[in-house]
């Protein structure tokens, strides 16, 4: 998702399309959040 965001960001900057640039930034942020936040209870539990 981060790579797709970077691709859209670069295409948006080169072509001058603001929508692709904004979409690329959103995908980069969403990809980083999903990579950093553990989902599905992946915490280690110590008893």
N, C-alpha and C positions, 0 to 999 in steps of 0.2 A: 504494500500500500504506500509505503514511503517512496519507493522507486517510481511508482506511477505518479505520485504527487510531484516528484522532481521533474519528471518528463513533461507533465502538463504545465508546470511552472516555467520551464525553459521555453516550451512552445508558445505559451502565452506572452512571455517577454519578447521573443523574437518576432512573433506575428502582430504584437500589439493588441491582443484580444484580452480585455480585462477579466472577462468571465472565466477563461481558462486559468489565468493567474490566481484568481480567488479560489477556484476549485482546487488547484494544486496546493495552495497553502493549507486549505482545510484538510485535504488528504494527508499531507505531511504531519500536521498536528494530530489527527486522528490515529495515524499509524504509530506515532511515537507514544501516544497515550496507551494504545492497546498493547504495545510492547513492554511498557513499564509497569502497568497495573496488572497484578495477578488476577486471573478470572477463573472461577470454578473451584475456589477453595484450595489453591495450591500452596497454602501456608504449611509450614512444617509444624507439627504439633508435638510437644514434648510432654510426656506424662510422668 
